[in-house]
Amino acid sequence: MSAEGDALDEVTPELVRFVEAALAENRTDEVRGLLKELSAVGQASVIEQVSESERDALIALIKRDLDPEVLTELDEDVRDDVLDQLDSKDIAAAARELETDDAANLLEDLSEEERLEVLAELPAADRADIEQALAYPEDSAGRLMQRSLVKVPQSWSVGQVIDYCREADDLPDDVYDLFVIDRGGRLRGSVPLGRMLRSKRPVPILDIVDPDIPSVPVTADQAEVAHLFRDQNLVSCPVVDARGRLVGVIMVDDVVDVIDEEAEEDLLKMGGVGTDDMHANTVRTVRLRGVWLAVNLFTAVIASLVIGQFEGAIEKIVALAVLMPIVASMGGNAGTQTVTVAVRALAMGELTPANVMRFIGKEFAVGGLNGIIFALIMGGAVVLWYQDWRLGAVIGAAMVCNLVAASLAGTLIPIGLQKFGVDPAVSSTVFLTTVTDVIGFLAFLGLATIFLL
C-alpha cells in the first residue's frame, strides 16, 4: 500500500540519519516536509528504524497528519508503541480511512476499554462492520475479507450494472470482478469487469456470469485461502456465510501479506524464535528466546547423559572425544535439510497421505547413500590420521547409522507432530537435534566400546 503521486518507498541510511539529526536539533518543519515526500511504506520504514525515544518525538510531531496506511505497514511491536501515543479520536479517524480488515487489525490489539472508546467515535455503519470483523477468529477469512465490493442482483442487465457502477459513491477503489447474487443474497457467480464492458447493454448479467467460481467460508483459515489463491491464480475471491450468502471479498494484495506472514512465522519458529522480536525491547526479547533456550538445554542434557555412559571408553581412547562431534554434527545437518523440506511441504499442502510413504522412502535412501559416501570419506581420513582401520570403520558405520536416523527423524517428526495437532515448524528442530545427537553419540561410542576395547 503506497501513497499516491510520486511518493517514495525507498529509505536510505542517510535519510534516516538526517531525520535523527533534524529531530535532535528541533528542525520540525524539515522533518514534516521530508516525510510528506515518502509513501506510507517509506514513512513506516523511517518510524521503525529510529530509536524508541526518537520514534516518540516523531509521532508527536506528525500524528495529526499521519497517513492511516502507515499504521498498516508498521511492525506489530512498533505499531503498539505508536498507538499508545494516539488518543481514541486519532485512532478512530485512521480506522475510518482504512478497509474494514485493516481497521480490525488496528483495533484487535487494543485493550477492551481502549477498543470501546475508539468504536464509540466511529459512525454506526463503520462500527458495525468492524465489530463484525473482530467477531471472527484472528486468522480466518472473515477477518481477512473486505466488505467493500460490487454485488448486483441477478435480474439486472449489463446496462443497469454499468449505470450503478457510475452512480454509486461507496464502491471500492479497485474492482476486478463483479459478484451476482439472488434475492436471498446468495452468490450466483462473478463477472470479470472486462467481460462486462465488452458486452451489450441489453444483455442480462446472468448470461455472462461465471457460476463455477471458487468461494471460501468466513470461518476458513487464512492459510487455506492463500493456498486457494496460489493454486487457482486468483485475483479476488468471494467470502460466503454458512447459508451461501455473499458477505465480502478477499483481494490478492491481502493474500500476499498472509503468505509473507506465514513464511516469516515458519522461518522464525524453525530458528526457535516464536515471534519477530526485531523491534521488541530487550526484556521481552530475552523472555521470548529464553523459553526455547531452556528446551534446548534440556535436550542437550539428554545427549550429555548418553556420553556419560561411555566415560571409560573415552578415557582409554582420547580420539573418541575428538571425533564424536563430527558424527553428531553431520546427523544434525542432514536432519535439518530433511525437516526443512518436510515442514515446507506440509505447510504448502504438498505432503499428503497419498505420497507420504514415497517421501519417507526417498529420504531414507538419500540418508543411506549420503551416509555411505561420507562414511568412506571420513573413515579413510581417520585411518590416515590415526593409523587405525578399526577406528575408521567404527566412525564410518556410525556415520551411516546417524544419517539414516536423521533422514527418518526429519520426516517422521514433523508428520507426527502435525498428526497430533502440534505445529511442526515450532518443535521439529528441537526433537530432531535430540535424536541426531543421541543416535550419533550412541552409535559411535557404542560401536567403539564393542570393537575397540
PyMOL commands that set and color helices and strands:
alter all, ss='L'
color gray80, all
select helices_A, chain A and resi 13-24+28-36+40-49+52-65+68-73+76-84+88-97+100-108+112-120+124-135+141-144+158-167+193-197+205-207+222-232+252-270+282-308+311-316+319-347+356-386+389-419+424-452
alter helices_A, ss='H'
color red, helices_A
select strands_A, chain A and resi 151-153+177-181+187-192+216-217+236-240+246-251
alter strands_A, ss='S'
color yellow, strands_A
deselect
rebuild
show_as cartoon
